[in-house]
Every structure is written in C-alpha cells, then in structure tokens.
Amino acid sequence: MIRKAVIPAAGFGTRMLPAAKAVPKELLPVLDKPTIQYVVEECVAAGITHICLIVSPDKPALQQHFAPAEALEARLREAGKESLLSSVTLLRERAKIDVVQQTEQLGLGHAVLCAREWVGDEPFACLLGDTIFSGSVTPTTELVRQFQSAGTSVIGLERVAPERVSRYGIVDGNWIKPNLLDIKRLIEKPATARLPLAIAARYALSPGIFDCLERTPRGKGGEIQLTDAINRLTESQPVHGLVVTGRRHDIGNPTDWLITNLLFARRDARLWSAIQFALRADDTEARIG
C-alpha cells in the first residue's frame, strides 16, 4: 500500500517572477484555492494519509497555509463563516502534513532525496507542486492502483504532439497493454522521439529510487535530475509508465497560469457568465473609445 506522498515545492519559480518573489508559485491561486491545495487534495483522494512538503527555508508560507490559524479560525467561528476555511481544516483531519526543508536548490532529484528519512523503506507517491489535473479520476489514484497491482514503480505519462516533445521529459519503451508501457529510458527534452509520451509530473516510486539518487551525479546546471535516477532504477527493477486519463494544467508561467484559471472558471456556469460579461463590457468600451 502507498500511504505517503512527497510534494517538491522549494523551487525559486523564476518564470513567475516578480509574482513569485515573496509568494511561492505553488500558492498562486487557481480560482479561490492555491495550487498546492489542489495537489494535496489529490493525494487525499488517492487514500494517502501522510504528506511531506519539500520547501525552501526562505518561504515558510507553504507550511503556514496548512497549519492551524487559531485567531483567524476563532473569528470565522464567531461570524458563522467556518466554511471559508473548511476545505483546509478537512485536509488536516484526513492527512498528516509534514515539512522537510531543502536548504540547497540542487534540482528535483535532490528535493526528492531530502525526503529519504521521512519516507523510510516504503513506496511513495511524488507529485510536483506546480501542476494540477482535471478529470473524473486523479492521476495519483491511477498510479497508486497500478503500483498496488503490479508492485513496480510507475510514472504518469501524457501524449503530446510530436513537435512539442522538445519541451518535456520523454520516455521510451515497449507497450505492455494499452496505456501501460515498460519503460526502458527517460530522455530530457529530446529533439525527436519514437513515442511522443511526456512525463506528467506524477510518480509512484519504490524506495529503491533513493539509492539511485545517491549515486546520481549532478547534471545540467549542477542539479541532480530525477530522470537520471529513474534511468538507474530501470537497470535493477521494472519501471512502468501509465498514460493518465486526466488533463494536465501547469501554473509555472503567467500564460499557463491564466489559461488554467480560465479553464477552471469555465466549469462554473455562473462564474463563467460573469467573466464573459466583463470581457464583453471591455470590448464595448474599447469600440466606443
């Protein structure tokens, strides 16, 4: 059983500067919730009960979001507005949320390695904190089910257009059955790919990944790459890739963040109507002006 999840969220968020200078990009909202809360909710929906946030010591706001705020909660109770924070308090009741600090920014692989002692000798899910999904079943639920069925590490995948493979980490391997791949290697941002399957920011990993991370030298930019460590893992045990059914939404740059907000707003007929009205009003003013 997978009962633990690691969420790396200690990056500088340079593509979202200056918005992410003081506020971690994972706390930027999608509608009325910070992005990181959607990720934690995805963990809980998959039956995970212990969650570890990998954070920077310079930005304590991530852990503060999930910590009790006694004065604020008391004021909301007095005003009969407890529902405003009910989604956060419910998460605290359903999962234990811990924090591990990444004191040096040495890449995603290093961030995962920081959780070694916290994870211990058991499998775990790994979810990137700046990516969320929409769909009837979360990718973490799908990966946990696949891990528990086969007992092997499994990486979430998404199909991308061939001309876009150079933007992603890409996998290669052999199909086991529809949507399930036996991965032979992972390649960071190749010019072309035999299979246009991108790594989709979600993983279910065996604890063997930690030994691989320990042996992985620093690569581009002096960082320890998780993909390099997973390539090492494939040398000693099977690693599968599962094409997830949900739609991926990134918030790592202003354009993707805005698109994600609009797509989520479109789900709410009342909210979408208000947005369309505002856009039409601006268009009318522009024509008059």
C-alpha positions as CSV (number, residue, x, y, z in Angstrom):
1,M,0.0,0.0,0.0
2,I,1.1,3.5,-0.7
3,R,0.3,5.7,2.2
4,K,2.9,8.5,1.8
5,A,3.4,11.3,-0.7
6,V,6.2,13.7,-1.3
7,I,5.5,17.1,-2.9
8,P,8.6,19.1,-4.0
9,A,7.8,22.8,-3.8
10,A,11.1,24.5,-3.0
11,G,12.0,26.0,-6.4
12,F,12.5,29.7,-7.0
13,G,9.7,29.9,-9.5
14,T,11.8,32.2,-11.8
15,R,9.3,32.0,-14.7
16,M,6.7,33.6,-12.4
17,L,8.7,36.5,-11.2
18,P,8.1,39.0,-9.8
19,A,4.8,37.4,-8.6
20,A,6.7,34.5,-7.0
21,K,9.4,36.6,-5.3
22,A,7.7,36.6,-1.9
23,V,4.9,34.2,-2.5
24,P,5.8,30.6,-3.7
25,K,4.4,29.9,-7.1
26,E,2.6,26.9,-5.6
27,L,0.5,29.3,-3.5
28,L,-0.7,31.3,-6.5
29,P,-4.4,30.7,-6.8
30,V,-6.5,28.8,-9.3
31,L,-9.8,30.5,-8.7
32,D,-10.2,30.5,-4.8
33,K,-7.6,27.9,-3.8
34,P,-3.8,27.9,-4.0
35,T,-2.4,25.5,-6.5
36,I,-0.7,23.4,-3.7
37,Q,-4.1,22.7,-2.1
38,Y,-5.3,21.0,-5.3
39,V,-2.2,18.8,-5.2
40,V,-2.7,17.9,-1.5
41,E,-6.4,17.2,-2.2
42,E,-5.3,14.8,-5.0
43,C,-3.2,12.9,-2.5
44,V,-6.1,12.5,-0.1
45,A,-8.4,11.4,-2.9
46,A,-5.9,8.6,-3.6
47,G,-6.1,7.4,0.0
48,I,-2.7,8.8,1.1
49,T,-2.6,9.7,4.8
50,H,0.9,11.1,5.2
51,I,2.1,14.0,3.1
52,C,5.6,15.7,3.0
53,L,6.1,19.2,1.6
54,I,9.6,19.9,0.4
55,V,10.0,23.6,1.0
56,S,12.6,26.3,1.0
57,P,13.5,27.8,4.4
58,D,13.2,31.2,2.9
59,K,9.5,30.8,2.1
60,P,7.6,29.5,5.1
61,A,4.2,30.4,3.7
62,L,3.6,27.0,2.2
63,Q,3.6,25.2,5.6
64,Q,1.7,28.1,7.1
65,H,-1.2,27.6,4.7
66,F,-1.9,24.1,6.1
67,A,-1.1,24.9,9.7
68,P,-3.9,25.9,12.2
69,A,-4.5,29.7,12.4
70,E,-6.2,29.9,15.8
71,A,-7.1,33.6,15.7
72,L,-8.5,33.6,12.2
73,E,-10.4,30.4,12.8
74,A,-11.9,31.7,16.0
75,R,-13.0,34.9,14.3
76,L,-14.6,32.9,11.5
77,R,-16.5,30.7,14.0
78,E,-17.8,33.8,15.8
79,A,-19.1,35.2,12.5
80,G,-20.6,31.8,11.4
81,K,-18.2,31.7,8.4
82,E,-16.3,28.5,9.2
83,S,-17.0,27.2,5.7
84,L,-14.4,29.7,4.3
85,L,-11.6,27.5,5.7
86,S,-13.4,24.2,5.8
87,S,-11.5,22.8,2.8
88,V,-8.2,23.3,4.6
89,T,-9.3,22.1,8.0
90,L,-10.8,18.9,6.4
91,L,-7.4,18.2,4.8
92,R,-5.7,18.4,8.2
93,E,-8.2,15.9,9.6
94,R,-7.7,13.4,6.7
95,A,-3.9,13.6,6.3
96,K,-0.9,14.4,8.4
97,I,1.1,17.1,6.6
98,D,4.8,17.4,7.4
99,V,7.5,19.7,6.1
100,V,11.1,18.9,5.1
101,Q,13.4,21.8,4.1
102,Q,15.6,21.7,1.1
103,T,18.4,24.0,2.1
104,E,20.1,24.0,-1.3
105,Q,18.4,24.3,-4.6
106,L,20.0,21.3,-6.3
107,G,17.2,20.1,-8.5
108,L,14.1,17.9,-8.4
109,G,16.1,14.7,-7.7
110,H,17.7,16.4,-4.7
111,A,14.4,17.6,-3.4
112,V,13.0,14.0,-3.5
113,L,16.2,12.8,-1.8
114,C,15.6,15.2,1.0
115,A,12.6,13.1,1.9
116,R,14.5,9.9,2.3
117,E,14.4,9.7,6.1
118,W,10.8,10.8,6.2
119,V,9.7,8.2,3.6
120,G,11.7,5.3,5.1
121,D,11.7,1.9,3.4
122,E,8.3,2.0,1.7
123,P,6.9,3.1,-1.6
124,F,5.6,6.6,-2.0
125,A,3.8,8.9,-4.5
126,C,5.6,12.0,-5.8
127,L,3.6,15.0,-7.1
128,L,5.1,18.2,-8.5
129,G,3.5,21.1,-6.6
130,D,3.0,23.4,-9.7
131,T,0.9,21.1,-11.7
132,I,-2.8,20.1,-11.3
133,F,-5.2,17.9,-13.2
134,S,-8.8,17.9,-14.1
135,G,-10.9,14.8,-14.8
136,S,-13.1,12.2,-13.1
137,V,-10.1,10.2,-11.7
138,T,-6.9,11.8,-10.4
139,P,-3.6,10.6,-11.8
140,T,-2.3,9.7,-8.4
141,T,-5.3,7.4,-7.8
142,E,-4.5,5.7,-11.1
143,L,-0.8,5.4,-10.3
144,V,-1.4,4.1,-6.8
145,R,-3.8,1.4,-8.2
146,Q,-1.2,0.4,-10.8
147,F,1.6,0.2,-8.3
148,Q,-0.5,-1.9,-5.9
149,S,-1.5,-4.2,-8.8
150,A,2.0,-4.8,-10.3
151,G,4.3,-3.8,-7.4
152,T,6.6,-1.8,-9.7
153,S,7.4,1.9,-9.9
154,V,5.1,3.7,-12.3
155,I,5.3,7.1,-13.9
156,G,2.4,9.2,-15.1
157,L,2.5,9.9,-18.8
158,E,0.6,12.1,-21.3
159,R,0.5,12.0,-25.0
160,V,1.9,15.2,-26.6
161,A,2.2,16.4,-30.2
162,P,5.4,15.2,-31.8
163,E,6.6,18.8,-32.5
164,R,6.3,19.6,-28.7
165,V,8.5,16.7,-27.4
166,S,11.5,19.1,-27.0
167,R,9.6,20.8,-24.2
168,Y,9.3,17.8,-21.9
169,G,11.0,14.8,-20.4
170,I,10.1,11.9,-22.7
171,V,10.0,8.1,-22.2
172,D,10.8,5.3,-24.5
173,G,9.9,1.6,-24.1
174,N,7.6,-1.2,-25.1
175,W,3.8,-1.4,-24.7
176,I,2.6,-4.0,-22.2
177,K,-1.1,-3.2,-22.9
178,P,-3.0,-0.1,-24.0
179,N,-1.8,2.9,-22.0
180,L,0.8,0.9,-20.0
181,L,4.4,1.0,-21.0
182,D,7.5,-0.9,-19.9
183,I,10.0,2.0,-19.7
184,K,13.5,1.5,-21.0
185,R,14.8,5.0,-20.7
186,L,13.9,8.6,-20.0
187,I,15.2,11.5,-22.1
188,E,15.2,15.2,-21.1
189,K,13.8,17.4,-23.9
190,P,14.9,15.4,-27.0
191,A,14.6,16.9,-30.4
192,T,12.5,14.0,-31.6
193,A,11.0,10.9,-30.0
194,R,9.8,7.5,-31.2
195,L,7.0,7.7,-28.7
196,P,5.6,11.2,-28.0
197,L,4.9,10.4,-24.3
198,A,5.8,13.1,-21.8
199,I,6.3,12.7,-18.1
200,A,3.2,14.1,-16.5
201,A,4.6,15.4,-13.1
202,R,3.2,12.4,-11.1
203,Y,5.1,9.3,-9.9
204,A,4.6,6.2,-7.7
205,L,8.1,5.1,-6.7
206,S,9.7,2.2,-4.9
207,P,12.2,3.2,-2.1
208,G,15.0,1.9,-4.3
209,I,14.9,5.3,-6.0
210,F,16.8,6.8,-3.1
211,D,19.9,4.6,-3.6
212,C,19.8,5.6,-7.3
213,L,19.5,9.3,-6.3
214,E,22.5,8.9,-4.0
215,R,24.6,7.6,-6.9
216,T,23.4,10.1,-9.5
217,P,26.0,12.8,-10.2
218,R,25.0,16.4,-10.8
219,G,24.0,17.1,-14.3
220,K,22.9,20.2,-16.2
221,G,23.0,23.3,-14.1
222,G,24.7,21.4,-11.3
223,E,21.4,19.7,-10.4
224,I,20.5,16.1,-9.5
225,Q,17.9,15.1,-12.0
226,L,15.1,12.7,-11.0
227,T,15.0,11.4,-14.6
228,D,18.7,10.3,-14.4
229,A,18.0,8.4,-11.1
230,I,14.9,6.7,-12.7
231,N,17.1,5.6,-15.6
232,R,19.4,3.9,-13.0
233,L,16.4,2.4,-11.4
234,T,15.3,0.7,-14.7
235,E,18.7,-1.2,-14.6
236,S,17.7,-3.1,-11.5
237,Q,13.9,-3.3,-11.5
238,P,10.9,-2.7,-13.8
239,V,9.6,0.8,-14.2
240,H,6.3,1.2,-15.9
241,G,4.6,4.2,-17.5
242,L,0.8,4.8,-17.4
243,V,-0.9,7.2,-19.7
244,V,-3.2,9.1,-17.2
245,T,-6.7,10.0,-18.2
246,G,-6.9,13.4,-16.6
247,R,-5.9,16.7,-18.3
248,R,-2.8,18.4,-17.1
249,H,-2.7,22.1,-16.1
250,D,0.6,23.9,-15.3
251,I,0.9,27.2,-13.5
252,G,4.7,27.6,-14.0
253,N,4.5,30.7,-16.2
254,P,2.0,33.6,-16.5
255,T,0.3,32.3,-19.7
256,D,-0.3,28.8,-18.4
257,W,-1.4,30.1,-15.0
258,L,-4.0,32.4,-16.7
259,I,-5.2,29.6,-19.1
260,T,-5.6,27.3,-16.1
261,N,-7.8,29.8,-14.2
262,L,-10.0,30.4,-17.3
263,L,-10.4,26.6,-17.9
264,F,-11.4,26.0,-14.2
265,A,-13.7,29.1,-14.3
266,R,-15.5,27.7,-17.3
267,R,-16.7,24.7,-15.2
268,D,-18.8,27.1,-13.1
269,A,-21.7,28.4,-15.3
270,R,-22.4,31.4,-13.0
271,L,-18.7,32.4,-12.7
272,W,-18.1,32.0,-16.5
273,S,-21.1,34.1,-17.3
274,A,-19.7,36.9,-15.1
275,I,-16.3,36.7,-16.8
276,Q,-17.9,36.7,-20.3
277,F,-20.0,39.8,-19.3
278,A,-16.8,41.6,-18.1
279,L,-15.0,40.8,-21.3
280,R,-17.9,41.9,-23.5
281,A,-18.1,45.2,-21.5
282,D,-14.4,45.8,-22.0
283,D,-14.8,45.2,-25.7
284,T,-17.7,47.6,-25.9
285,E,-15.8,50.3,-24.1
286,A,-12.8,49.8,-26.4
287,R,-15.0,50.2,-29.5
288,I,-16.6,53.4,-28.1
289,G,-13.3,54.8,-27.1
